[in-house]
Amino acid sequence: MKKKINETLAELLCGILASGVVIQLADLAVTEIYRQFRGMRLLFAGGFWIGIAVAALLAVHMHCSIDHALDMSPKDAESYMRRAYLIRAAVILLVAAGVKYLHLGYVMAYFVGVLCLKFGAFLQRLLHLSQKKKGRPGETP
């Protein structure tokens, strides 16, 4: 069971990174077409990649939280998962405040980067199906 969760986490992280690259390439294409947006390129990228990093950390924290909660009683696991969710929500908001206060990038670009966690979850299913079709080493058909 533990190996399956690790594969899922790896697929999720690959999905987050892939969606981040696609969005960054789309941003580069738009700023190349509309020259007046070129000055915004660095601020968008700064906020966006901070959001991608936070999304990856949130995915790892979620994996660890679920793994730890599986060893608890149902009542304890429920309260533990609520606390873990609140920690993740607080981290999202605190880092957004830090991005805004320190002028590291656009806050909306940061939230788009964090949203790549959701995009990665959708892409994870596609990555999983593509690996299943190719056949993993040691897997019998």
RAMORA-V462169 format. One record per backbone hydrogen bond with DSSP energy under -0.5 kcal/mol. NH is the residue of the N-H (numbers start at 1). CO is the residue of the C=O. E is the energy in kcal/mol with one decimal. If there is no record, write none. Layout:
# RAMORA-V462169
((NH;CO;E) (NH;CO;E))
This chain:
# RAMORA-V462169
((5;1;-1.8) (6;2;-2.0) (7;3;-2.0) (8;4;-2.1) (9;5;-2.5) (10;6;-2.3) (11;7;-2.4) (12;8;-2.4) (13;9;-2.6) (14;10;-2.2) (15;11;-2.1) (16;12;-2.3) (17;13;-2.3) (18;14;-2.7) (19;15;-2.4) (20;16;-2.0) (21;17;-2.3) (22;18;-2.3) (23;19;-2.3) (24;20;-2.4) (25;21;-2.5) (26;22;-2.2) (27;23;-2.3) (28;24;-2.3) (29;25;-2.2) (30;26;-2.4) (31;27;-2.6) (32;28;-1.4) (33;29;-1.8) (34;30;-2.9) (35;33;-1.0) (37;34;-1.9) (38;35;-1.5) (40;37;-1.7) (41;38;-1.3) (44;40;-2.7) (45;41;-2.4) (46;42;-2.6) (47;43;-2.1) (48;44;-2.8) (49;45;-2.7) (50;46;-1.5) (51;47;-2.0) (52;48;-2.0) (53;49;-2.1) (54;50;-2.3) (55;51;-2.5) (56;52;-2.3) (57;53;-2.2) (58;54;-2.7) (59;55;-2.1) (60;56;-2.1) (61;57;-2.5) (62;58;-2.6) (63;59;-2.2) (64;60;-2.5) (65;61;-2.6) (66;62;-2.5) (67;63;-2.4) (68;64;-2.3) (69;65;-2.5) (70;66;-1.6) (71;68;-1.2) (72;69;-1.6) (77;73;-3.0) (78;74;-1.9) (79;75;-1.8) (80;76;-2.5) (81;77;-2.6) (82;78;-1.8) (83;79;-2.0) (84;80;-2.4) (85;81;-2.2) (86;82;-2.3) (87;83;-2.2) (88;84;-2.2) (89;85;-2.5) (90;86;-2.4) (91;87;-2.3) (92;88;-2.1) (93;89;-2.1) (94;90;-2.9) (95;91;-2.6) (96;92;-1.8) (97;93;-2.2) (98;94;-2.1) (99;95;-2.6) (100;96;-2.2) (101;97;-3.0) (102;98;-2.5) (103;99;-0.6) (103;100;-0.6) (104;99;-1.7) (105;99;-0.7) (106;43;-1.5) (110;106;-1.7) (111;107;-2.2) (112;108;-1.9) (113;109;-2.1) (114;110;-2.3) (115;111;-2.1) (116;112;-0.7) (116;113;-0.8) (117;114;-1.9) (118;115;-1.2) (119;115;-1.7) (120;116;-2.9) (121;117;-1.4) (122;118;-1.8) (123;119;-2.5) (124;120;-2.0) (125;121;-0.9) (126;122;-1.0) (127;123;-2.7) (128;124;-2.5) (129;125;-2.3) (130;126;-2.3) (131;127;-2.0) (132;128;-1.9) (133;129;-2.0) (134;130;-1.8) (135;131;-1.9) (139;136;-1.9))
